Amino acid sequence: MDAVTYPTESVVEFIAANVVPVRIPSDTEPLATEFRIKWTPTLIVLDWNGKEHSRTVGFMTPEELIPSILLGIAKTYYELDMFNEALADLDKVIEDYPQSDAAPEAIFYRGVCGYKSTHDPKPLKQAYEKLQAAYPQSEWAKRALPYRLLP
Amino acid sequence: MGAMIRWETDLDAAVSKARAANKPILLDFFHPG
């Protein structure tokens, strides 16, 4: 991460604009135990009260890191019932990083957020249809399978 | 030398900064080497 991903200009700019970054050595106690750290790098997205909402383990390229963090931010808003903010960041992942590993999961959560914010099942079915069309082999296409039965 | 990420090194300080900025936190646990 230090050699390739973190020095990349787009990563530096994205992190400065979107999150407060903090680095902790993995042997720092009690944090390593509190966060159950077993391998590095472990990247965790926390809300502004320090509560965890998303984590990844392992190296990521610059092309994968930015959409991965964006998805983590979106999941933070989603879990705090801030659906409009979540939808805005999910749309960025879907539209700006369609080739990333985060994109299929973003489509799934876009459907869920759309449903939870409107109680209209259409976004769930749209998520299923988009996943089947664009990412049929992804695990998220499988998780959305029940939504094919929605009206 | 290009721009670099301005990492905080203390989680409590990062939480305070995040509250003030209304931003999430990216917490990186790294191998100290």
N, CA and C atoms of all chains as a GROMACS GRO file, in nm:
protein
  552
    1MET      N    1   0.084  -0.120   0.000
    1MET     CA    2   0.000   0.000   0.000
    1MET      C    3   0.088   0.126   0.000
    2ASP      N    4   0.196   0.124   0.080
    2ASP     CA    5   0.284   0.242   0.086
    2ASP      C    6   0.361   0.263  -0.044
    3ALA      N    7   0.393   0.153  -0.113
    3ALA     CA    8   0.474   0.165  -0.234
    3ALA      C    9   0.392   0.206  -0.355
    4VAL      N   10   0.270   0.159  -0.363
    4VAL     CA   11   0.192   0.176  -0.486
    4VAL      C   12   0.066   0.260  -0.465
    5THR      N   13  -0.017   0.219  -0.371
    5THR     CA   14  -0.153   0.275  -0.366
    5THR      C   15  -0.158   0.411  -0.297
    6TYR      N   16  -0.100   0.420  -0.178
    6TYR     CA   17  -0.114   0.546  -0.103
    6TYR      C   18  -0.046   0.666  -0.169
    7PRO      N   19   0.067   0.648  -0.242
    7PRO     CA   20   0.126   0.766  -0.306
    7PRO      C   21   0.053   0.814  -0.432
    8THR      N   22  -0.044   0.738  -0.479
    8THR     CA   23  -0.114   0.775  -0.603
    8THR      C   24  -0.195   0.903  -0.581
    9GLU      N   25  -0.177   0.997  -0.673
    9GLU     CA   26  -0.236   1.130  -0.655
    9GLU      C   27  -0.388   1.123  -0.636
   10SER      N   28  -0.455   1.040  -0.715
   10SER     CA   29  -0.602   1.032  -0.704
   10SER      C   30  -0.644   0.978  -0.568
   11VAL      N   31  -0.564   0.888  -0.511
   11VAL     CA   32  -0.593   0.834  -0.378
   11VAL      C   33  -0.572   0.942  -0.272
   12VAL      N   34  -0.462   1.015  -0.282
   12VAL     CA   35  -0.434   1.123  -0.186
   12VAL      C   36  -0.549   1.224  -0.187
   13GLU      N   37  -0.590   1.262  -0.307
   13GLU     CA   38  -0.698   1.363  -0.319
   13GLU      C   39  -0.831   1.308  -0.266
   14PHE      N   40  -0.861   1.183  -0.299
   14PHE     CA   41  -0.988   1.125  -0.255
   14PHE      C   42  -0.994   1.118  -0.103
   15ILE      N   43  -0.887   1.070  -0.042
   15ILE     CA   44  -0.886   1.056   0.104
   15ILE      C   45  -0.895   1.192   0.172
   16ALA      N   46  -0.823   1.290   0.121
   16ALA     CA   47  -0.829   1.424   0.181
   16ALA      C   48  -0.970   1.482   0.174
   17ALA      N   49  -1.041   1.451   0.069
   17ALA     CA   50  -1.174   1.511   0.049
   17ALA      C   51  -1.285   1.438   0.124
   18ASN      N   52  -1.265   1.309   0.153
   18ASN     CA   53  -1.380   1.228   0.195
   18ASN      C   54  -1.372   1.166   0.334
   19VAL      N   55  -1.256   1.150   0.389
   19VAL     CA   56  -1.243   1.083   0.520
   19VAL      C   57  -1.135   1.151   0.604
   20VAL      N   58  -1.137   1.121   0.733
   20VAL     CA   59  -1.025   1.155   0.821
   20VAL      C   60  -0.940   1.029   0.831
   21PRO      N   61  -0.818   1.030   0.775
   21PRO     CA   62  -0.736   0.908   0.776
   21PRO      C   63  -0.652   0.896   0.902
   22VAL      N   64  -0.646   0.775   0.956
   22VAL     CA   65  -0.563   0.751   1.075
   22VAL      C   66  -0.495   0.616   1.058
   23ARG      N   67  -0.365   0.611   1.091
   23ARG     CA   68  -0.286   0.488   1.078
   23ARG      C   69  -0.237   0.445   1.215
   24ILE      N   70  -0.256   0.317   1.244
   24ILE     CA   71  -0.218   0.263   1.373
   24ILE      C   72  -0.136   0.136   1.349
   25PRO      N   73  -0.018   0.120   1.409
   25PRO     CA   74   0.054  -0.008   1.397
   25PRO      C   75  -0.031  -0.122   1.451
   26SER      N   76  -0.022  -0.236   1.383
   26SER     CA   77  -0.113  -0.347   1.415
   26SER      C   78  -0.085  -0.412   1.550
   27ASP      N   79   0.027  -0.375   1.615
   27ASP     CA   80   0.056  -0.431   1.748
   27ASP      C   81   0.021  -0.333   1.859
   28THR      N   82  -0.055  -0.229   1.827
   28THR     CA   83  -0.093  -0.130   1.927
   28THR      C   84  -0.212  -0.181   2.008
   29GLU      N   85  -0.188  -0.195   2.137
   29GLU     CA   86  -0.296  -0.236   2.228
   29GLU      C   87  -0.344  -0.116   2.309
   30PRO      N   88  -0.473  -0.112   2.347
   30PRO     CA   89  -0.574  -0.219   2.331
   30PRO      C   90  -0.646  -0.217   2.196
   31LEU      N   91  -0.607  -0.125   2.106
   31LEU     CA   92  -0.686  -0.111   1.983
   31LEU      C   93  -0.686  -0.238   1.898
   32ALA      N   94  -0.568  -0.304   1.887
   32ALA     CA   95  -0.561  -0.423   1.802
   32ALA      C   96  -0.658  -0.531   1.850
   33THR      N   97  -0.669  -0.545   1.982
   33THR     CA   98  -0.764  -0.643   2.037
   33THR      C   99  -0.907  -0.595   2.020
   34GLU      N  100  -0.931  -0.469   2.050
   34GLU     CA  101  -1.067  -0.416   2.038
   34GLU      C  102  -1.121  -0.430   1.897
   35PHE      N  103  -1.033  -0.409   1.796
   35PHE     CA  104  -1.077  -0.419   1.656
   35PHE      C  105  -1.049  -0.557   1.596
   36ARG      N  106  -1.003  -0.652   1.676
   36ARG     CA  107  -0.985  -0.791   1.633
   36ARG      C  108  -0.893  -0.801   1.511
   37ILE      N  109  -0.777  -0.733   1.519
   37ILE     CA  110  -0.684  -0.729   1.407
   37ILE      C  111  -0.598  -0.855   1.405
   38LYS      N  112  -0.605  -0.929   1.294
   38LYS     CA  113  -0.530  -1.053   1.278
   38LYS      C  114  -0.437  -1.050   1.158
   39TRP      N  115  -0.455  -0.955   1.068
   39TRP     CA  116  -0.374  -0.949   0.947
   39TRP      C  117  -0.368  -0.804   0.900
   40THR      N  118  -0.266  -0.774   0.820
   40THR     CA  119  -0.255  -0.638   0.767
   40THR      C  120  -0.240  -0.642   0.615
   41PRO      N  121  -0.274  -0.533   0.546
   41PRO     CA  122  -0.346  -0.419   0.602
   41PRO      C  123  -0.492  -0.452   0.628
   42THR      N  124  -0.543  -0.402   0.740
   42THR     CA  125  -0.688  -0.404   0.765
   42THR      C  126  -0.735  -0.259   0.762
   43LEU      N  127  -0.826  -0.231   0.671
   43LEU     CA  128  -0.881  -0.095   0.656
   43LEU      C  129  -1.025  -0.094   0.703
   44ILE      N  130  -1.055  -0.005   0.795
   44ILE     CA  131  -1.188   0.000   0.856
   44ILE      C  132  -1.246   0.140   0.837
   45VAL      N  133  -1.373   0.145   0.797
   45VAL     CA  134  -1.443   0.274   0.790
   45VAL      C  135  -1.527   0.287   0.916
   46LEU      N  136  -1.504   0.394   0.988
   46LEU     CA  137  -1.577   0.424   1.112
   46LEU      C  138  -1.661   0.549   1.091
   47ASP      N  139  -1.770   0.560   1.167
   47ASP     CA  140  -1.842   0.687   1.164
   47ASP      C  141  -1.773   0.787   1.257
   48TRP      N  142  -1.828   0.905   1.268
   48TRP     CA  143  -1.766   1.014   1.344
   48TRP      C  144  -1.779   0.994   1.495
   49ASN      N  145  -1.842   0.883   1.536
   49ASN     CA  146  -1.842   0.845   1.678
   49ASN      C  147  -1.748   0.728   1.705
   50GLY      N  148  -1.675   0.686   1.600
   50GLY     CA  149  -1.578   0.578   1.617
   50GLY      C  150  -1.636   0.439   1.602
   51LYS      N  151  -1.760   0.428   1.553
   51LYS     CA  152  -1.823   0.296   1.537
   51LYS      C  153  -1.793   0.240   1.398
   52GLU      N  154  -1.753   0.111   1.396
   52GLU     CA  155  -1.717   0.046   1.269
   52GLU      C  156  -1.839   0.016   1.183
   53HIS      N  157  -1.824   0.037   1.050
   53HIS     CA  158  -1.931   0.003   0.957
   53HIS      C  159  -1.885  -0.082   0.840
   54SER      N  160  -1.754  -0.088   0.815
   54SER     CA  161  -1.706  -0.165   0.699
   54SER      C  162  -1.558  -0.193   0.719
   55ARG      N  163  -1.512  -0.310   0.669
   55ARG     CA  164  -1.368  -0.336   0.673
   55ARG      C  165  -1.325  -0.422   0.557
   56THR      N  166  -1.199  -0.406   0.518
   56THR     CA  167  -1.136  -0.492   0.418
   56THR      C  168  -1.002  -0.536   0.473
   57VAL      N  169  -0.957  -0.652   0.426
   57VAL     CA  170  -0.826  -0.705   0.464
   57VAL      C  171  -0.749  -0.734   0.336
   58GLY      N  172  -0.622  -0.690   0.330
   58GLY     CA  173  -0.538  -0.720   0.215
   58GLY      C  174  -0.514  -0.600   0.125
   59PHE      N  175  -0.413  -0.617   0.040
   59PHE     CA  176  -0.370  -0.510  -0.052
   59PHE      C  177  -0.481  -0.476  -0.151
   60MET      N  178  -0.487  -0.348  -0.186
   60MET     CA  179  -0.575  -0.304  -0.294
   60MET      C  180  -0.502  -0.207  -0.384
   61THR      N  181  -0.530  -0.217  -0.513
   61THR     CA  182  -0.475  -0.121  -0.609
   61THR      C  183  -0.545   0.013  -0.591
   62PRO      N  184  -0.488   0.120  -0.645
   62PRO     CA  185  -0.557   0.249  -0.639
   62PRO      C  186  -0.696   0.242  -0.702
   63GLU      N  187  -0.707   0.164  -0.810
   63GLU     CA  188  -0.835   0.155  -0.882
   63GLU      C  189  -0.942   0.086  -0.798
   64GLU      N  190  -0.899   0.000  -0.706
   64GLU     CA  191  -0.996  -0.069  -0.619
   64GLU      C  192  -1.015   0.003  -0.486
   65LEU      N  193  -0.911   0.070  -0.439
   65LEU     CA  194  -0.921   0.131  -0.305
   65LEU      C  195  -1.026   0.241  -0.301
   66ILE      N  196  -1.027   0.330  -0.400
   66ILE     CA  197  -1.120   0.443  -0.395
   66ILE      C  198  -1.266   0.395  -0.392
   67PRO      N  199  -1.309   0.308  -0.486
   67PRO     CA  200  -1.448   0.262  -0.476
   67PRO      C  201  -1.475   0.179  -0.351
   68SER      N  202  -1.374   0.109  -0.300
   68SER     CA  203  -1.394   0.032  -0.177
   68SER      C  204  -1.422   0.124  -0.059
   69ILE      N  205  -1.346   0.234  -0.049
   69ILE     CA  206  -1.372   0.330   0.060
   69ILE      C  207  -1.507   0.396   0.040
   70LEU      N  208  -1.538   0.433  -0.085
   70LEU     CA  209  -1.669   0.496  -0.112
   70LEU      C  210  -1.783   0.404  -0.070
   71LEU      N  211  -1.768   0.276  -0.100
   71LEU     CA  212  -1.870   0.180  -0.059
   71LEU      C  213  -1.878   0.173   0.093
   72GLY      N  214  -1.764   0.176   0.159
   72GLY     CA  215  -1.763   0.176   0.305
   72GLY      C  216  -1.831   0.300   0.363
   73ILE      N  217  -1.809   0.415   0.301
   73ILE     CA  218  -1.877   0.538   0.345
   73ILE      C  219  -2.028   0.524   0.324
   74ALA      N  220  -2.066   0.471   0.207
   74ALA     CA  221  -2.209   0.453   0.178
   74ALA      C  222  -2.273   0.359   0.280
   75LYS      N  223  -2.203   0.252   0.318
   75LYS     CA  224  -2.258   0.158   0.415
   75LYS      C  225  -2.266   0.221   0.553
   76THR      N  226  -2.176   0.314   0.582
   76THR     CA  227  -2.185   0.389   0.708
   76THR      C  228  -2.315   0.469   0.710
   77TYR      N  229  -2.339   0.545   0.604
   77TYR     CA  230  -2.464   0.623   0.598
   77TYR      C  231  -2.587   0.532   0.601
   78TYR      N  232  -2.580   0.420   0.529
   78TYR     CA  233  -2.692   0.326   0.525
   78TYR      C  234  -2.725   0.275   0.666
   79GLU      N  235  -2.621   0.236   0.740
   79GLU     CA  236  -2.645   0.180   0.873
   79GLU      C  237  -2.691   0.287   0.972
   80LEU      N  238  -2.670   0.414   0.938
   80LEU     CA  239  -2.718   0.523   1.022
   80LEU      C  240  -2.852   0.578   0.971
   81ASP      N  241  -2.914   0.504   0.877
   81ASP     CA  242  -3.043   0.544   0.817
   81ASP      C  243  -3.035   0.677   0.744
   82MET      N  244  -2.917   0.713   0.696
   82MET     CA  245  -2.900   0.836   0.616
   82MET      C  246  -2.902   0.794   0.468
   83PHE      N  247  -3.022   0.758   0.422
   83PHE     CA  248  -3.034   0.690   0.295
   83PHE      C  249  -2.999   0.779   0.175
   84ASN      N  250  -3.034   0.906   0.180
   84ASN     CA  251  -3.000   0.993   0.066
   84ASN      C  252  -2.849   1.004   0.049
   85GLU      N  253  -2.778   1.018   0.160
   85GLU     CA  254  -2.632   1.026   0.153
   85GLU      C  255  -2.574   0.894   0.104
   86ALA      N  256  -2.630   0.784   0.153
   86ALA     CA  257  -2.582   0.652   0.109
   86ALA      C  258  -2.605   0.635  -0.041
   87LEU      N  259  -2.723   0.672  -0.088
   87LEU     CA  260  -2.755   0.656  -0.231
   87LEU      C  261  -2.660   0.738  -0.317
   88ALA      N  262  -2.625   0.857  -0.273
   88ALA     CA  263  -2.535   0.943  -0.352
   88ALA      C  264  -2.398   0.876  -0.369
   89ASP      N  265  -2.346   0.817  -0.262
   89ASP     CA  266  -2.215   0.753  -0.272
   89ASP      C  267  -2.223   0.619  -0.346
   90LEU      N  268  -2.332   0.547  -0.329
   90LEU     CA  269  -2.348   0.422  -0.405
   90LEU      C  270  -2.353   0.452  -0.554
   91ASP      N  271  -2.423   0.560  -0.591
   91ASP     CA  272  -2.430   0.596  -0.734
   91ASP      C  273  -2.291   0.631  -0.788
   92LYS      N  274  -2.209   0.694  -0.706
   92LYS     CA  275  -2.072   0.726  -0.752
   92LYS      C  276  -1.995   0.597  -0.780
   93VAL      N  277  -2.006   0.498  -0.692
   93VAL     CA  278  -1.936   0.371  -0.715
   93VAL      C  279  -1.985   0.308  -0.845
   94ILE      N  280  -2.118   0.305  -0.861
   94ILE     CA  281  -2.178   0.237  -0.977
   94ILE      C  282  -2.142   0.308  -1.107
   95GLU      N  283  -2.148   0.440  -1.106
   95GLU     CA  284  -2.128   0.515  -1.230
   95GLU      C  285  -1.981   0.542  -1.261
   96ASP      N  286  -1.903   0.568  -1.158
   96ASP     CA  287  -1.763   0.609  -1.182
   96ASP      C  288  -1.664   0.493  -1.179
   97TYR      N  289  -1.703   0.381  -1.114
   97TYR     CA  290  -1.610   0.267  -1.099
   97TYR      C  291  -1.678   0.135  -1.133
   98PRO      N  292  -1.739   0.128  -1.253
   98PRO     CA  293  -1.817   0.007  -1.286
   98PRO      C  294  -1.733  -0.119  -1.298
   99GLN      N  295  -1.603  -0.104  -1.320
   99GLN     CA  296  -1.516  -0.222  -1.333
   99GLN      C  297  -1.461  -0.269  -1.198
  100SER      N  298  -1.491  -0.197  -1.092
  100SER     CA  299  -1.434  -0.232  -0.962
  100SER      C  300  -1.508  -0.347  -0.898
  101ASP      N  301  -1.440  -0.413  -0.804
  101ASP     CA  302  -1.504  -0.521  -0.727
  101ASP      C  303  -1.618  -0.468  -0.640
  102ALA      N  304  -1.615  -0.338  -0.608
  102ALA     CA  305  -1.719  -0.280  -0.522
  102ALA      C  306  -1.850  -0.257  -0.596
  103ALA      N  307  -1.846  -0.252  -0.729
  103ALA     CA  308  -1.965  -0.210  -0.805
  103ALA      C  309  -2.086  -0.303  -0.784
  104PRO      N  310  -2.071  -0.437  -0.794
  104PRO     CA  311  -2.190  -0.521  -0.775
  104PRO      C  312  -2.252  -0.506  -0.635
  105GLU      N  313  -2.168  -0.496  -0.534
  105GLU     CA  314  -2.221  -0.478  -0.398
  105GLU      C  315  -2.292  -0.343  -0.387
  106ALA      N  316  -2.237  -0.240  -0.453
  106ALA     CA  317  -2.302  -0.108  -0.452
  106ALA      C  318  -2.440  -0.115  -0.516
  107ILE      N  319  -2.454  -0.191  -0.623
  107ILE     CA  320  -2.586  -0.206  -0.687
  107ILE      C  321  -2.684  -0.274  -0.592
  108PHE      N  322  -2.637  -0.378  -0.524
  108PHE     CA  323  -2.723  -0.448  -0.428
  108PHE      C  324  -2.771  -0.350  -0.320
  109TYR      N  325  -2.676  -0.277  -0.261
  109TYR     CA  326  -2.716  -0.185  -0.153
  109TYR      C  327  -2.795  -0.066  -0.204
  110ARG      N  328  -2.778  -0.030  -0.331
  110ARG     CA  329  -2.861   0.075  -0.387
  110ARG      C  330  -3.007   0.030  -0.388
  111GLY      N  331  -3.028  -0.095  -0.424
  111GLY     CA  332  -3.164  -0.150  -0.420
  111GLY      C  333  -3.220  -0.150  -0.279
  112VAL      N  334  -3.140  -0.192  -0.184
  112VAL     CA  335  -3.186  -0.199  -0.045
  112VAL      C  336  -3.216  -0.058   0.009
  113CYS      N  337  -3.125   0.036  -0.016
  113CYS     CA  338  -3.146   0.174   0.030
  113CYS      C  339  -3.268   0.236  -0.036
  114GLY      N  340  -3.283   0.207  -0.166
  114GLY     CA  341  -3.399   0.262  -0.237
  114GLY      C  342  -3.528   0.210  -0.178
  115TYR      N  343  -3.530   0.081  -0.143
  115TYR     CA  344  -3.650   0.024  -0.081
  115TYR      C  345  -3.674   0.083   0.058
  116LYS      N  346  -3.569   0.089   0.139
  116LYS     CA  347  -3.586   0.134   0.276
  116LYS      C  348  -3.625   0.281   0.285
  117SER      N  349  -3.586   0.360   0.185
  117SER     CA  350  -3.619   0.502   0.189
  117SER      C  351  -3.756   0.531   0.130
  118THR      N  352  -3.814   0.437   0.055
  118THR     CA  353  -3.943   0.464  -0.011
  118THR      C  354  -4.050   0.359   0.021
  119HIS      N  355  -4.008   0.240   0.068
  119HIS     CA  356  -4.097   0.124   0.087
  119HIS      C  357  -4.159   0.078  -0.044
  120ASP      N  358  -4.097   0.116  -0.153
  120ASP     CA  359  -4.136   0.070  -0.286
  120ASP      C  360  -4.039  -0.042  -0.325
  121PRO      N  361  -4.089  -0.159  -0.362
  121PRO     CA  362  -3.998  -0.270  -0.394
  121PRO      C  363  -3.927  -0.258  -0.529
  122LYS      N  364  -3.966  -0.158  -0.609
  122LYS     CA  365  -3.905  -0.148  -0.743
  122LYS      C  366  -3.753  -0.140  -0.741
  123PRO      N  367  -3.692  -0.062  -0.650
  123PRO     CA  368  -3.545  -0.057  -0.650
  123PRO      C  369  -3.479  -0.193  -0.627
  124LEU      N  370  -3.544  -0.281  -0.550
  124LEU     CA  371  -3.488  -0.414  -0.528
  124LEU      C  372  -3.489  -0.495  -0.658
  125LYS      N  373  -3.601  -0.487  -0.730
  125LYS     CA  374  -3.608  -0.561  -0.856
  125LYS      C  375  -3.511  -0.502  -0.958
  126GLN      N  376  -3.500  -0.369  -0.958
  126GLN     CA  377  -3.404  -0.305  -1.050
  126GLN      C  378  -3.261  -0.350  -1.018
  127ALA      N  379  -3.230  -0.364  -0.890
  127ALA     CA  380  -3.097  -0.412  -0.852
  127ALA      C  381  -3.074  -0.553  -0.905
  128TYR      N  382  -3.174  -0.638  -0.888
  128TYR     CA  383  -3.163  -0.775  -0.941
  128TYR      C  384  -3.138  -0.773  -1.091
  129GLU      N  385  -3.216  -0.694  -1.163
  129GLU     CA  386  -3.205  -0.691  -1.310
  129GLU      C  387  -3.069  -0.636  -1.353
  130LYS      N  388  -3.021  -0.534  -1.284
  130LYS     CA  389  -2.891  -0.476  -1.321
  130LYS      C  390  -2.777  -0.574  -1.291
  131LEU      N  391  -2.787  -0.641  -1.179
  131LEU     CA  392  -2.683  -0.739  -1.144
  131LEU      C  393  -2.683  -0.855  -1.242
  132GLN      N  394  -2.799  -0.902  -1.281
  132GLN     CA  395  -2.806  -1.011  -1.378
  132GLN      C  396  -2.748  -0.969  -1.512
  133ALA      N  397  -2.773  -0.844  -1.550
  133ALA     CA  398  -2.727  -0.796  -1.681
  133ALA      C  399  -2.577  -0.768  -1.683
  134ALA      N  400  -2.527  -0.707  -1.576
  134ALA     CA  401  -2.389  -0.657  -1.580
  134ALA      C  402  -2.290  -0.743  -1.502
  135TYR      N  403  -2.337  -0.810  -1.396
  135TYR     CA  404  -2.246  -0.886  -1.309
  135TYR      C  405  -2.309  -1.021  -1.273
  136PRO      N  406  -2.347  -1.100  -1.373
  136PRO     CA  407  -2.424  -1.222  -1.344
  136PRO      C  408  -2.348  -1.326  -1.261
  137GLN      N  409  -2.214  -1.320  -1.264
  137GLN     CA  410  -2.135  -1.418  -1.188
  137GLN      C  411  -2.100  -1.371  -1.048
  138SER      N  412  -2.140  -1.250  -1.013
  138SER     CA  413  -2.101  -1.198  -0.882
  138SER      C  414  -2.186  -1.261  -0.772
  139GLU      N  415  -2.130  -1.263  -0.651
  139GLU     CA  416  -2.206  -1.315  -0.538
  139GLU      C  417  -2.329  -1.229  -0.513
  140TRP      N  418  -2.322  -1.102  -0.547
  140TRP     CA  419  -2.433  -1.011  -0.521
  140TRP      C  420  -2.550  -1.037  -0.614
  141ALA      N  421  -2.522  -1.086  -0.735
  141ALA     CA  422  -2.630  -1.128  -0.824
  141ALA      C  423  -2.706  -1.245  -0.761
  142LYS      N  424  -2.632  -1.335  -0.697
  142LYS     CA  425  -2.697  -1.449  -0.631
  142LYS      C  426  -2.779  -1.402  -0.511
  143ARG      N  427  -2.724  -1.308  -0.434
  143ARG     CA  428  -2.796  -1.261  -0.315
  143ARG      C  429  -2.925  -1.189  -0.353
  144ALA      N  430  -2.928  -1.132  -0.475
  144ALA     CA  431  -3.046  -1.056  -0.518
  144ALA      C  432  -3.150  -1.145  -0.586
  145LEU      N  433  -3.120  -1.273  -0.602
  145LEU     CA  434  -3.212  -1.362  -0.676
  145LEU      C  435  -3.358  -1.356  -0.626
  146PRO      N  436  -3.384  -1.352  -0.496
  146PRO     CA  437  -3.525  -1.348  -0.453
  146PRO      C  438  -3.602  -1.227  -0.506
  147TYR      N  439  -3.532  -1.120  -0.539
  147TYR     CA  440  -3.601  -0.998  -0.581
  147TYR      C  441  -3.660  -1.011  -0.722
  148ARG      N  442  -3.622  -1.120  -0.794
  148ARG     CA  443  -3.680  -1.139  -0.927
  148ARG      C  444  -3.830  -1.165  -0.918
  149LEU      N  445  -3.878  -1.208  -0.802
  149LEU     CA  446  -4.019  -1.240  -0.784
  149LEU      C  447  -4.104  -1.119  -0.749
  150LEU      N  448  -4.038  -1.005  -0.726
  150LEU     CA  449  -4.114  -0.885  -0.688
  150LEU      C  450  -4.187  -0.828  -0.810
  151PRO      N  451  -4.299  -0.758  -0.785
  151PRO     CA  452  -4.374  -0.701  -0.898
  151PRO      C  453  -4.298  -0.589  -0.968
  152MET      N  454   0.875   1.564  -0.492
  152MET     CA  455   0.794   1.469  -0.418
  152MET      C  456   0.648   1.512  -0.426
  153GLY      N  457   0.559   1.417  -0.453
  153GLY     CA  458   0.418   1.449  -0.468
  153GLY      C  459   0.349   1.464  -0.335
  154ALA      N  460   0.217   1.490  -0.344
  154ALA     CA  461   0.137   1.502  -0.222
  154ALA      C  462   0.130   1.369  -0.149
  155MET      N  463   0.112   1.376  -0.019
  155MET     CA  464   0.103   1.255   0.062
  155MET      C  465  -0.023   1.261   0.149
  156ILE      N  466  -0.070   1.145   0.187
  156ILE     CA  467  -0.184   1.139   0.278
  156ILE      C  468  -0.140   1.192   0.414
  157ARG      N  469  -0.222   1.278   0.472
  157ARG     CA  470  -0.188   1.337   0.603
  157ARG      C  471  -0.256   1.252   0.712
  158TRP      N  472  -0.189   1.143   0.746
  158TRP     CA  473  -0.245   1.049   0.843
  158TRP      C  474  -0.244   1.106   0.984
  159GLU      N  475  -0.354   1.089   1.055
  159GLU     CA  476  -0.352   1.105   1.200
  159GLU      C  477  -0.286   0.979   1.257
  160THR      N  478  -0.232   0.990   1.377
  160THR     CA  479  -0.170   0.873   1.441
  160THR      C  480  -0.238   0.837   1.573
  161ASP      N  481  -0.344   0.909   1.606
  161ASP     CA  482  -0.416   0.884   1.731
  161ASP      C  483  -0.565   0.876   1.700
  162LEU      N  484  -0.627   0.765   1.738
  162LEU     CA  485  -0.768   0.745   1.701
  162LEU      C  486  -0.859   0.847   1.768
  163ASP      N  487  -0.833   0.880   1.894
  163ASP     CA  488  -0.919   0.979   1.962
  163ASP      C  489  -0.912   1.114   1.892
  164ALA      N  490  -0.793   1.151   1.847
  164ALA     CA  491  -0.778   1.277   1.773
  164ALA      C  492  -0.852   1.270   1.641
  165ALA      N  493  -0.847   1.153   1.577
  165ALA     CA  494  -0.918   1.137   1.449
  165ALA      C  495  -1.069   1.146   1.469
  166VAL      N  496  -1.120   1.088   1.578
  166VAL     CA  497  -1.264   1.097   1.605
  166VAL      C  498  -1.305   1.242   1.627
  167SER      N  499  -1.226   1.316   1.703
  167SER     CA  500  -1.257   1.458   1.725
  167SER      C  501  -1.258   1.535   1.594
  168LYS      N  502  -1.158   1.506   1.511
  168LYS     CA  503  -1.150   1.574   1.382
  168LYS      C  504  -1.268   1.535   1.293
  169ALA      N  505  -1.306   1.407   1.298
  169ALA     CA  506  -1.418   1.360   1.216
  169ALA      C  507  -1.549   1.424   1.258
  170ARG      N  508  -1.569   1.439   1.390
  170ARG     CA  509  -1.691   1.505   1.438
  170ARG      C  510  -1.696   1.650   1.390
  171ALA      N  511  -1.583   1.717   1.398
  171ALA     CA  512  -1.579   1.857   1.357
  171ALA      C  513  -1.601   1.872   1.208
  172ALA      N  514  -1.547   1.777   1.130
  172ALA     CA  515  -1.557   1.786   0.984
  172ALA      C  516  -1.679   1.714   0.930
  173ASN      N  517  -1.752   1.640   1.019
  173ASN     CA  518  -1.867   1.561   0.975
  173ASN      C  519  -1.829   1.463   0.864
  174LYS      N  520  -1.716   1.395   0.886
  174LYS     CA  521  -1.667   1.298   0.787
  174LYS      C  522  -1.646   1.163   0.856
  175PRO      N  523  -1.660   1.054   0.780
  175PRO     CA  524  -1.620   0.924   0.834
  175PRO      C  525  -1.467   0.917   0.852
  176ILE      N  526  -1.425   0.811   0.920
  176ILE     CA  527  -1.283   0.788   0.947
  176ILE      C  528  -1.237   0.666   0.868
  177LEU      N  529  -1.118   0.676   0.809
  177LEU     CA  530  -1.054   0.558   0.750
  177LEU      C  531  -0.942   0.517   0.844
  178LEU      N  532  -0.958   0.401   0.906
  178LEU     CA  533  -0.861   0.351   1.003
  178LEU      C  534  -0.780   0.239   0.939
  179ASP      N  535  -0.648   0.261   0.927
  179ASP     CA  536  -0.559   0.164   0.864
  179ASP      C  537  -0.469   0.102   0.971
  180PHE      N  538  -0.490  -0.027   0.996
  180PHE     CA  539  -0.397  -0.101   1.080
  180PHE      C  540  -0.289  -0.158   0.989
  181PHE      N  541  -0.165  -0.116   1.011
  181PHE     CA  542  -0.055  -0.158   0.923
  181PHE      C  543   0.050  -0.236   1.002
  182HIS      N  544   0.127  -0.316   0.927
  182HIS     CA  545   0.236  -0.392   0.989
  182HIS      C  546   0.351  -0.297   1.017
  183PRO      N  547   0.396  -0.289   1.143
  183PRO     CA  548   0.499  -0.190   1.174
  183PRO      C  549   0.636  -0.225   1.116
  184GLY      N  550   0.654  -0.346   1.067
  184GLY     CA  551   0.777  -0.380   0.995
  184GLY      C  552   0.895  -0.414   1.082
   0.00000   0.00000   0.00000
